[in-house]
């Protein structure tokens, strides 16, 4: 497989931190560039950090890369207003996608949410649905949209609503099987792995939608090592029949 390079925006966020580590530790990626408003705690030889205000982001700030992962996201409580929330979850991702297209980056991966719909009665789902529609309208070379359910895990900041929901889903997840598995909450590290996994092994359509069940089902692909042939089997011509082609018959 050809070695790849990547850009991560939102790298200091909950899922973004997991994704950056996954990419840096991967043999498939040789260089990872991150654009963030603050320097991350994580360091790695493959990592290039650019501290940048998203309000001033320009095309030249993006390296040429195979993949751009957008992990930006907040809550209305943390953003303190609907306007600020929309800026982080809609305006910035759309702006970055537009710059990526101009820069010639072929693959754009973004986190949305299950139930996203611009006609939803819920503002959060409205914004996510609007973002998906606008991104698709950009007509990018390849767009991958990830639609997780509740994202759980040990966040640094305390969010009461999410803590309560997280506790509930930890009880429910084991019993949500069969057709109900798609409703399970997703660990932040699993969402990050799914983005990495499908960037390497997913389809290359113009628009790729990964639902919650696809995120949950993303697993490490095992590479089977060839087992050495024993001396006994090496000289057992009956067992090795068909492995070698008789040159005379082939001619």
Backbone as CSV, one residue per row, in Angstrom:
resi,resn,N_x,N_y,N_z,CA_x,CA_y,CA_z,C_x,C_y,C_z
1,UNK,0.844,-1.205,0.000,0.000,0.000,0.000,0.876,1.252,0.000
2,UNK,0.511,2.236,-0.812,1.250,3.490,-0.878,1.133,4.241,0.439
3,UNK,2.237,4.786,0.915,2.227,5.540,2.161,1.440,6.835,1.984
4,UNK,0.750,7.260,3.055,-0.158,8.394,2.967,0.253,9.498,3.935
5,UNK,-0.317,10.681,3.707,-0.153,11.810,4.617,-1.539,12.323,4.993
6,UNK,-1.630,12.982,6.141,-2.945,13.410,6.623,-2.876,14.748,7.344
7,UNK,-4.012,15.425,7.350,-4.214,16.638,8.144,-5.373,16.359,9.081
8,UNK,-5.243,16.767,10.333,-6.335,16.626,11.300,-6.675,18.009,11.836
9,UNK,-7.932,18.376,11.716,-8.430,19.635,12.284,-9.354,19.260,13.439
10,UNK,-9.145,19.909,14.568,-9.875,19.493,15.771,-9.088,18.423,16.501
11,UNK,-7.767,18.474,16.369,-6.895,17.428,16.906,-6.783,17.453,18.423
12,UNK,-7.145,18.561,19.058,-7.066,18.625,20.520,-8.392,18.274,21.172
13,UNK,-9.400,17.979,20.356,-10.696,17.573,20.883,-10.693,16.116,21.316
14,UNK,-11.821,15.651,21.831,-11.910,14.311,22.407,-11.576,13.223,21.393
15,UNK,-12.286,13.188,20.271,-12.027,12.173,19.247,-10.743,12.477,18.491
16,UNK,-10.481,13.743,18.238,-9.295,14.145,17.483,-7.998,13.679,18.121
17,UNK,-7.918,13.704,19.442,-6.711,13.257,20.134,-6.437,11.780,19.860
18,UNK,-7.494,10.964,19.925,-7.348,9.534,19.637,-6.902,9.320,18.192
19,UNK,-7.502,10.094,17.284,-7.204,9.923,15.862,-5.748,10.275,15.548
20,UNK,-5.251,11.354,16.118,-3.870,11.760,15.874,-2.901,10.666,16.323
21,UNK,-3.135,10.095,17.495,-2.271,9.020,17.992,-2.355,7.800,17.089
22,UNK,-3.575,7.478,16.635,-3.754,6.333,15.746,-2.975,6.522,14.449
23,UNK,-3.051,7.694,13.880,-2.351,7.989,12.621,-0.840,7.966,12.804
24,UNK,-0.362,8.547,13.900,1.080,8.596,14.148,1.668,7.206,14.368
25,UNK,0.905,6.336,14.991,1.391,4.987,15.282,1.162,4.025,14.118
26,UNK,0.509,4.508,13.076,0.217,3.661,11.927,1.403,3.606,10.962
27,UNK,1.620,2.432,10.377,2.673,2.288,9.372,2.250,2.879,8.026
28,UNK,0.933,3.059,7.828,0.420,3.521,6.539,0.592,5.024,6.341
29,UNK,0.761,5.782,7.445,0.891,7.239,7.341,2.303,7.667,7.715
30,UNK,2.902,8.458,6.846,4.285,8.896,7.070,4.381,10.279,7.704
31,UNK,3.343,11.098,7.538,3.373,12.457,8.083,1.959,12.905,8.412
32,UNK,1.818,13.536,9.572,0.512,14.034,10.020,0.669,15.494,10.415
33,UNK,-0.162,16.337,9.849,-0.154,17.760,10.171,-1.452,18.085,10.897
34,UNK,-1.365,18.818,11.978,-2.586,19.210,12.679,-2.699,20.722,12.733
35,UNK,-3.939,21.187,12.639,-4.233,22.610,12.759,-5.146,22.769,13.962
36,UNK,-4.693,23.516,14.950,-5.455,23.653,16.191,-5.268,25.049,16.762
37,UNK,-6.167,25.389,17.665,-6.076,26.701,18.290,-5.105,26.717,19.467
38,UNK,-4.693,25.534,19.895,-3.683,25.438,20.946,-2.790,24.225,20.685
39,UNK,-1.606,24.241,21.230,-0.658,23.149,21.017,-1.109,21.931,21.815
40,UNK,-1.113,20.758,21.199,-1.528,19.550,21.922,-0.444,19.067,22.877
41,UNK,-0.824,18.197,23.812,0.145,17.631,24.748,0.951,16.509,24.092
42,UNK,0.388,15.937,23.027,0.999,14.779,22.374,2.107,15.200,21.414
43,UNK,3.231,14.481,21.450,4.350,14.734,20.538,4.727,13.447,19.813
44,UNK,5.173,13.599,18.565,5.585,12.427,17.788,6.455,12.910,16.628
45,UNK,7.456,12.120,16.226,8.325,12.534,15.105,7.580,12.800,13.799
46,UNK,6.447,12.121,13.592,5.690,12.308,12.351,4.833,13.577,12.375
47,UNK,4.687,14.163,13.551,3.677,15.204,13.756,4.206,16.609,13.516
48,UNK,3.438,17.379,12.726,3.714,18.801,12.501,2.517,19.592,13.030
49,UNK,2.773,20.532,13.924,1.696,21.279,14.589,1.656,22.721,14.096
50,UNK,0.448,23.154,13.726,0.249,24.553,13.339,-0.860,25.140,14.206
51,UNK,-0.486,26.091,15.046,-1.465,26.771,15.885,-2.053,27.915,15.079
52,UNK,-3.364,27.867,14.885,-4.001,28.828,13.975,-5.414,29.156,14.441
53,UNK,-5.795,30.405,14.309,-7.171,30.833,14.544,-7.976,30.476,13.305
54,UNK,-9.046,29.716,13.462,-9.830,29.274,12.312,-10.453,30.440,11.550
55,UNK,-10.609,31.566,12.210,-11.155,32.750,11.539,-10.178,33.263,10.468
56,UNK,-8.901,32.945,10.636,-7.877,33.454,9.723,-7.278,32.343,8.859
57,UNK,-7.907,31.206,8.816,-7.379,30.067,8.068,-7.438,30.334,6.563
58,UNK,-6.328,30.033,5.878,-6.241,30.241,4.441,-5.811,28.957,3.742
59,UNK,-5.960,28.943,2.429,-5.605,27.759,1.641,-4.143,27.368,1.848
60,UNK,-3.262,28.351,1.950,-1.827,28.080,2.099,-1.495,27.421,3.431
61,UNK,-2.420,27.478,4.392,-2.188,26.854,5.696,-2.356,25.339,5.648
62,UNK,-2.929,24.826,4.574,-3.135,23.392,4.432,-1.995,22.774,3.630
63,UNK,-1.392,21.739,4.186,-0.383,20.994,3.456,-1.074,20.173,2.359
64,UNK,-0.311,19.771,1.346,-0.840,18.808,0.389,-0.903,17.467,1.105
65,UNK,-2.044,16.821,1.112,-2.210,15.572,1.855,-3.198,14.657,1.148
66,UNK,-3.175,13.387,1.538,-4.126,12.425,0.985,-5.486,12.526,1.673
67,UNK,-5.459,12.781,2.987,-6.696,12.812,3.769,-6.732,14.029,4.678
68,UNK,-7.914,14.630,4.768,-8.134,15.665,5.776,-9.265,15.188,6.670
69,UNK,-8.977,15.059,7.964,-9.962,14.618,8.945,-10.437,15.835,9.743
70,UNK,-11.736,16.084,9.712,-12.306,17.208,10.461,-13.048,16.659,11.682
71,UNK,-12.486,16.910,12.862,-13.073,16.414,14.115,-13.614,17.551,14.976
72,UNK,-13.911,18.682,14.357,-14.425,19.826,15.101,-15.825,19.544,15.635
73,UNK,-16.075,20.006,16.839,-17.408,19.830,17.418,-17.444,20.388,18.825
74,UNK,-18.595,20.879,19.228,-18.755,21.419,20.574,-20.192,21.170,21.038
75,UNK,-20.578,21.802,22.115,-21.966,21.757,22.594,-22.450,23.195,22.752
76,UNK,-23.753,23.378,22.754,-24.298,24.734,22.922,-23.899,25.293,24.287
77,UNK,-23.860,24.403,25.291,-23.473,24.855,26.637,-22.048,25.374,26.643
78,UNK,-21.141,24.642,26.006,-19.742,25.057,25.975,-19.550,26.267,25.067
79,UNK,-20.292,26.319,23.961,-20.188,27.437,23.023,-20.842,28.703,23.565
80,UNK,-21.777,28.511,24.520,-22.474,29.619,25.206,-23.564,30.302,24.375
81,UNK,-23.687,29.951,23.106,-24.772,30.493,22.293,-24.949,29.630,21.051
82,UNK,-26.136,29.706,20.446,-26.390,28.962,19.216,-25.495,29.457,18.088
83,UNK,-25.220,30.753,18.096,-24.384,31.335,17.045,-22.963,30.772,17.092
84,UNK,-22.405,30.695,18.297,-21.059,30.146,18.441,-21.025,28.656,18.119
85,UNK,-22.072,27.959,18.525,-22.156,26.529,18.222,-22.168,26.314,16.707
86,UNK,-22.960,27.103,16.016,-23.064,26.966,14.561,-21.736,27.298,13.882
87,UNK,-20.989,28.223,14.472,-19.696,28.590,13.899,-18.726,27.405,13.947
88,UNK,-18.691,26.704,15.093,-17.763,25.583,15.264,-18.225,24.341,14.509
89,UNK,-19.519,24.065,14.540,-20.026,22.810,13.977,-20.505,22.925,12.538
90,UNK,-20.621,24.141,12.034,-21.079,24.300,10.651,-20.121,25.158,9.816
91,UNK,-19.891,26.396,10.255,-19.121,27.327,9.438,-17.664,26.887,9.249
92,UNK,-17.003,26.515,10.343,-15.597,26.117,10.230,-15.410,24.846,9.387
93,UNK,-16.166,23.772,9.637,-15.998,22.574,8.800,-16.248,22.835,7.322
94,UNK,-17.261,23.654,7.023,-17.573,23.955,5.625,-16.455,24.781,4.992
95,UNK,-15.933,25.744,5.744,-14.825,26.565,5.256,-13.597,25.702,4.987
96,UNK,-13.280,24.799,5.897,-12.104,23.938,5.766,-12.263,22.997,4.578
97,UNK,-13.476,22.482,4.382,-13.737,21.596,3.242,-13.530,22.343,1.924
98,UNK,-13.980,23.577,1.873,-13.823,24.392,0.667,-12.340,24.646,0.369
99,UNK,-11.558,24.934,1.423,-10.124,25.160,1.248,-9.422,23.871,0.817
100,UNK,-9.868,22.745,1.367,-9.284,21.448,1.018,-9.516,21.133,-0.454
101,UNK,-10.694,21.442,-0.932,-10.994,21.196,-2.345,-10.099,22.059,-3.237
102,UNK,-9.957,23.332,-2.882,-9.104,24.227,-3.665,-7.651,23.767,-3.633
103,UNK,-7.249,23.196,-2.513,-5.868,22.756,-2.339,-5.594,21.438,-3.066
104,UNK,-6.658,20.765,-3.469,-6.489,19.509,-4.187,-6.380,18.285,-3.301
105,UNK,-6.861,18.390,-2.056,-6.848,17.241,-1.139,-8.002,16.322,-1.527
106,UNK,-7.729,15.078,-1.897,-8.766,14.229,-2.486,-9.804,13.651,-1.537
107,UNK,-9.451,13.479,-0.252,-10.370,12.791,0.672,-10.648,13.638,1.912
108,UNK,-11.912,13.943,2.126,-12.326,14.749,3.278,-13.222,13.899,4.166
109,UNK,-12.860,13.781,5.442,-13.601,12.953,6.397,-14.113,13.852,7.526
110,UNK,-15.385,13.747,7.855,-15.965,14.655,8.841,-16.919,13.915,9.776
111,UNK,-16.970,14.368,11.022,-17.884,13.784,12.007,-19.178,14.576,12.014
112,UNK,-20.283,13.891,11.785,-21.611,14.486,11.897,-22.306,13.812,13.091
113,UNK,-23.538,13.386,12.940,-24.237,12.735,14.049,-25.426,11.943,13.537
114,UNK,-25.787,10.916,14.278,-26.974,10.150,13.945,-28.194,11.072,14.081
115,UNK,-29.154,10.937,13.195,-30.369,11.754,13.267,-30.219,13.149,12.706
116,UNK,-29.084,13.412,12.039,-28.890,14.758,11.473,-29.905,15.018,10.366
117,UNK,-30.535,16.177,10.433,-31.573,16.529,9.461,-31.848,18.028,9.596
118,UNK,-31.692,18.755,8.505,-31.872,20.212,8.589,-33.303,20.607,8.934
119,UNK,-34.249,19.670,8.814,-35.644,19.943,9.159,-36.007,19.403,10.543
120,UNK,-35.018,18.932,11.278,-35.259,18.382,12.611,-35.763,19.467,13.564
121,UNK,-36.592,19.125,14.539,-37.029,20.107,15.539,-35.917,20.455,16.528
122,UNK,-34.831,19.682,16.496,-33.716,19.912,17.417,-32.609,20.694,16.714
123,UNK,-32.169,21.774,17.335,-31.193,22.659,16.715,-29.900,21.922,16.381
124,UNK,-29.417,21.083,17.294,-28.180,20.338,17.063,-28.284,19.513,15.785
125,UNK,-29.359,18.768,15.638,-29.553,17.920,14.460,-29.743,18.754,13.195
126,UNK,-30.371,19.920,13.337,-30.548,20.833,12.204,-29.193,21.262,11.641
127,UNK,-28.304,21.680,12.546,-26.990,22.174,12.129,-26.193,21.063,11.454
128,UNK,-26.237,19.866,12.029,-25.509,18.741,11.442,-26.077,18.381,10.067
129,UNK,-27.391,18.393,9.950,-28.020,18.093,8.669,-27.690,19.133,7.611
130,UNK,-27.676,20.383,8.020,-27.342,21.481,7.110,-25.895,21.354,6.642
131,UNK,-24.993,20.976,7.567,-23.587,20.803,7.213,-23.425,19.694,6.179
132,UNK,-24.067,18.562,6.401,-23.969,17.440,5.464,-24.428,17.861,4.063
133,UNK,-25.547,18.572,4.009,-26.093,18.995,2.717,-25.133,19.933,1.996
134,UNK,-24.562,20.888,2.725,-23.646,21.851,2.111,-22.341,21.181,1.676
135,UNK,-21.859,20.229,2.457,-20.635,19.520,2.091,-20.837,18.702,0.821
136,UNK,-21.972,18.030,0.725,-22.276,17.243,-0.480,-22.367,18.160,-1.693
137,UNK,-22.938,19.351,-1.496,-23.083,20.310,-2.602,-21.739,20.841,-3.080
138,UNK,-20.698,20.739,-2.250,-19.370,21.201,-2.661,-18.782,20.342,-3.781
139,UNK,-19.316,19.140,-3.938,-18.873,18.231,-4.998,-17.370,17.950,-4.887
140,UNK,-16.974,17.480,-3.735,-15.575,17.165,-3.485,-15.208,15.837,-4.144
141,UNK,-13.913,15.578,-4.367,-13.510,14.303,-4.983,-14.037,13.094,-4.217
142,UNK,-13.886,13.109,-2.876,-14.417,12.027,-2.049,-14.716,12.568,-0.657
143,UNK,-15.963,12.454,-0.254,-16.436,12.947,1.035,-16.924,11.771,1.874
144,UNK,-16.413,11.642,3.094,-16.851,10.593,4.010,-17.459,11.241,5.243
145,UNK,-18.730,10.899,5.514,-19.460,11.471,6.639,-19.697,10.376,7.672
146,UNK,-19.261,10.624,8.912,-19.425,9.655,9.995,-20.548,10.127,10.915
147,UNK,-21.510,9.222,11.149,-22.716,9.605,11.894,-22.850,8.756,13.163
148,UNK,-22.036,9.075,14.189,-22.089,8.294,15.425,-23.302,8.634,16.273
149,UNK,-23.631,7.710,17.163,-24.613,7.960,18.210,-23.889,8.772,19.291
150,UNK,-24.305,8.661,20.531,-23.627,9.362,21.617,-22.172,8.901,21.705
151,UNK,-21.243,9.859,21.752,-19.819,9.544,21.866,-19.453,9.563,23.346
152,UNK,-18.979,8.429,23.845,-18.683,8.323,25.275,-17.198,8.090,25.509
153,UNK,-16.779,8.249,26.764,-15.381,8.063,27.136,-14.983,9.104,28.166
154,UNK,-13.763,9.022,28.643,-13.306,9.931,29.699,-12.908,11.291,29.182
155,UNK,-13.854,12.194,29.108,-13.550,13.563,28.672,-12.898,14.344,29.812
156,UNK,-12.117,15.359,29.436,-11.477,16.196,30.443,-12.506,17.076,31.153
157,UNK,-13.412,17.684,30.367,-14.392,18.571,30.973,-15.616,17.781,31.414
158,UNK,-16.264,18.265,32.459,-17.445,17.592,32.999,-18.699,18.110,32.298
159,UNK,-19.469,17.188,31.702,-20.740,17.532,31.065,-21.813,16.672,31.703
160,UNK,-22.631,17.275,32.567,-23.601,16.519,33.361,-24.529,15.687,32.488
161,UNK,-25.119,16.320,31.456,-26.055,15.598,30.592,-25.403,14.402,29.934
162,UNK,-24.183,14.601,29.434,-23.485,13.503,28.766,-23.071,12.437,29.766
163,UNK,-22.692,12.832,31.001,-22.322,11.845,32.011,-23.502,10.940,32.341
164,UNK,-24.683,11.557,32.477,-25.877,10.767,32.778,-26.211,9.829,31.630
165,UNK,-26.136,10.355,30.398,-26.423,9.532,29.215,-25.391,8.427,29.066
166,UNK,-24.144,8.771,29.371,-23.066,7.787,29.258,-23.286,6.639,30.230
167,UNK,-23.683,6.985,31.461,-23.962,5.942,32.452,-25.094,5.043,32.005
168,UNK,-26.128,5.639,31.410,-27.269,4.864,30.924,-26.857,3.930,29.800
169,UNK,-26.066,4.449,28.842,-25.663,3.630,27.703,-24.699,2.521,28.104
170,UNK,-23.901,2.732,29.148,-23.005,1.674,29.599,-23.801,0.482,30.121
171,UNK,-24.982,0.767,30.647,-25.866,-0.302,31.100,-26.588,-0.934,29.909
172,UNK,-27.007,-0.093,28.957,-27.793,-0.575,27.821,-26.969,-1.246,26.735
173,UNK,-25.732,-0.769,26.500,-24.933,-1.275,25.379,-24.845,-2.800,25.306
174,UNK,-24.588,-3.487,26.438,-24.481,-4.951,26.360,-25.763,-5.652,25.931
175,UNK,-26.924,-5.020,26.181,-28.190,-5.674,25.835,-28.728,-5.202,24.481
176,UNK,-28.067,-4.205,23.913,-28.473,-3.745,22.578,-27.781,-4.618,21.537
177,UNK,-28.405,-5.719,21.201,-27.836,-6.670,20.256,-28.749,-6.806,19.043
178,UNK,-28.280,-7.567,18.048,-29.087,-7.776,16.848,-29.405,-6.468,16.167
179,UNK,-30.680,-6.248,15.809,-31.050,-5.016,15.101,-30.921,-3.760,15.958
180,UNK,-30.781,-3.941,17.282,-30.678,-2.786,18.178,-29.228,-2.363,18.412
181,UNK,-28.282,-3.144,17.870,-26.870,-2.823,18.058,-26.536,-1.445,17.475
182,UNK,-27.229,-1.076,16.403,-26.947,0.201,15.734,-27.224,1.405,16.634
183,UNK,-27.921,1.177,17.770,-28.262,2.281,18.672,-27.227,2.467,19.780
184,UNK,-26.230,1.602,19.832,-25.242,1.679,20.911,-24.451,2.987,20.883
185,UNK,-24.029,3.431,22.069,-23.115,4.575,22.149,-21.747,4.142,21.641
186,UNK,-20.939,5.105,21.222,-19.636,4.821,20.618,-18.526,5.424,21.468
187,UNK,-17.534,4.609,21.779,-16.357,5.122,22.486,-15.581,6.053,21.542
188,UNK,-15.011,7.119,22.096,-14.264,8.074,21.277,-13.136,7.420,20.505
189,UNK,-12.437,6.480,21.132,-11.321,5.828,20.441,-11.809,4.930,19.309
190,UNK,-13.047,4.377,19.438,-13.598,3.544,18.367,-13.994,4.398,17.167
191,UNK,-14.546,5.582,17.415,-14.879,6.500,16.323,-13.607,6.916,15.596
192,UNK,-12.563,7.224,16.350,-11.283,7.603,15.734,-10.733,6.465,14.892
193,UNK,-10.798,5.238,15.416,-10.294,4.097,14.664,-11.108,3.886,13.391
194,UNK,-12.431,4.070,13.483,-13.292,3.888,12.307,-12.922,4.886,11.211
195,UNK,-12.629,6.116,11.577,-12.234,7.124,10.584,-10.934,6.710,9.907
196,UNK,-9.991,6.251,10.711,-8.707,5.767,10.177,-8.913,4.538,9.294
197,UNK,-9.712,3.599,9.770,-9.957,2.335,9.061,-10.598,2.563,7.693
198,UNK,-11.663,3.367,7.656,-12.368,3.574,6.392,-11.599,4.502,5.450
199,UNK,-10.712,5.338,5.998,-9.848,6.143,5.123,-8.937,5.226,4.314
200,UNK,-8.535,4.125,4.923,-7.648,3.176,4.253,-8.401,2.120,3.451
201,UNK,-9.499,1.626,4.013,-10.158,0.452,3.436,-11.608,0.694,2.999
202,UNK,-12.090,1.922,3.125,-13.467,2.207,2.734,-13.615,2.395,1.235
203,UNK,-14.845,2.636,0.828,-15.115,2.851,-0.591,-14.642,4.245,-1.004
204,UNK,-14.435,4.407,-2.305,-13.966,5.690,-2.824,-15.059,6.342,-3.677
205,UNK,-16.255,6.394,-3.141,-17.353,7.061,-3.843,-17.242,8.568,-3.631
206,UNK,-18.024,9.315,-4.395,-18.059,10.770,-4.198,-18.527,11.097,-2.785
207,UNK,-19.545,10.363,-2.329,-20.077,10.556,-0.975,-20.193,9.192,-0.304
208,UNK,-19.553,9.064,0.852,-19.594,7.824,1.625,-20.201,8.133,2.987
209,UNK,-21.295,7.469,3.320,-21.966,7.686,4.595,-21.710,6.485,5.498
210,UNK,-21.117,6.735,6.659,-20.857,5.672,7.622,-21.773,5.859,8.834
211,UNK,-22.748,4.970,8.932,-23.702,5.030,10.019,-23.083,4.492,11.309
212,UNK,-23.825,4.613,12.396,-23.320,4.186,13.697,-22.889,2.721,13.688
213,UNK,-23.651,1.857,13.010,-23.325,0.433,12.975,-22.014,0.200,12.229
214,UNK,-21.738,1.003,11.198,-20.476,0.885,10.457,-19.298,1.266,11.348
215,UNK,-19.514,2.279,12.169,-18.465,2.730,13.092,-18.180,1.646,14.129
216,UNK,-19.236,1.053,14.662,-19.085,-0.007,15.663,-18.424,-1.252,15.080
217,UNK,-18.662,-1.505,13.797,-18.156,-2.723,13.162,-16.738,-2.606,12.618
218,UNK,-16.174,-1.404,12.644,-14.812,-1.216,12.134,-13.834,-1.962,13.036
219,UNK,-13.060,-2.872,12.436,-12.104,-3.680,13.204,-10.765,-3.732,12.488
220,UNK,-9.743,-4.032,13.268,-8.403,-4.172,12.712,-8.377,-5.328,11.719
221,UNK,-7.824,-5.085,10.540,-7.704,-6.147,9.541,-6.458,-6.971,9.854
222,UNK,-6.669,-8.258,10.067,-5.552,-9.137,10.409,-4.817,-9.569,9.151
223,UNK,-3.511,-9.412,9.175,-2.676,-9.862,8.063,-2.116,-11.225,8.434
224,UNK,-2.528,-12.242,7.694,-2.076,-13.601,7.990,-0.663,-13.815,7.458
225,UNK,0.197,-14.266,8.343,1.566,-14.553,7.942,1.639,-15.954,7.327
226,UNK,2.438,-16.084,6.284,2.600,-17.384,5.652,3.390,-18.301,6.575
227,UNK,2.848,-19.503,6.803,3.500,-20.461,7.666,4.595,-21.194,6.887
228,UNK,5.762,-21.409,7.521,6.837,-22.123,6.820,6.442,-23.579,6.546
229,UNK,6.903,-24.103,5.437,6.605,-25.487,5.085,7.584,-26.400,5.810
230,UNK,7.063,-27.410,6.478,7.922,-28.341,7.211,8.739,-29.175,6.229
231,UNK,9.841,-29.715,6.742,10.710,-30.541,5.900,9.951,-31.758,5.368
232,UNK,9.077,-32.311,6.232,8.298,-33.494,5.830,7.390,-33.169,4.648
233,UNK,6.691,-32.015,4.742,5.786,-31.620,3.655,6.544,-31.171,2.418
234,UNK,7.762,-30.617,2.645,8.537,-30.104,1.527,8.853,-31.204,0.512
235,UNK,9.104,-32.430,1.020,9.478,-33.533,0.135,8.349,-34.550,-0.054
236,UNK,7.137,-34.151,0.374,5.975,-35.015,0.145,5.291,-34.527,-1.132
237,UNK,5.623,-35.147,-2.264,5.158,-34.657,-3.562,3.655,-34.790,-3.745
238,UNK,3.034,-35.733,-3.022,1.574,-35.879,-3.134,0.873,-34.656,-2.552
239,UNK,1.378,-34.180,-1.420,0.777,-33.001,-0.789,1.054,-31.737,-1.591
240,UNK,2.200,-31.727,-2.284,2.591,-30.523,-3.014,2.115,-30.512,-4.453
241,UNK,1.321,-31.518,-4.805,0.792,-31.583,-6.174,-0.084,-30.365,-6.451
242,UNK,0.153,-29.713,-7.532,-0.635,-28.526,-7.890,0.023,-27.230,-7.497
243,UNK,1.027,-27.310,-6.584,1.723,-26.082,-6.188,2.667,-25.637,-7.291
244,UNK,3.407,-26.618,-7.821,4.317,-26.311,-8.914,3.684,-26.692,-10.229
245,UNK,3.948,-25.956,-11.251,3.448,-26.249,-12.587,4.552,-26.931,-13.371
246,UNK,4.237,-28.091,-13.939,5.208,-28.824,-14.752,5.545,-27.980,-15.977
247,UNK,6.807,-27.587,-16.064,7.212,-26.683,-17.141,6.898,-27.252,-18.518
248,UNK,7.094,-28.580,-18.665,6.838,-29.210,-19.983,5.379,-29.122,-20.346
249,UNK,4.497,-29.370,-19.325,3.056,-29.294,-19.600,2.649,-27.857,-19.897
250,UNK,3.277,-26.924,-19.162,2.922,-25.501,-19.364,3.284,-25.074,-20.770
251,UNK,4.480,-25.548,-21.255,4.906,-25.196,-22.610,4.047,-25.894,-23.655
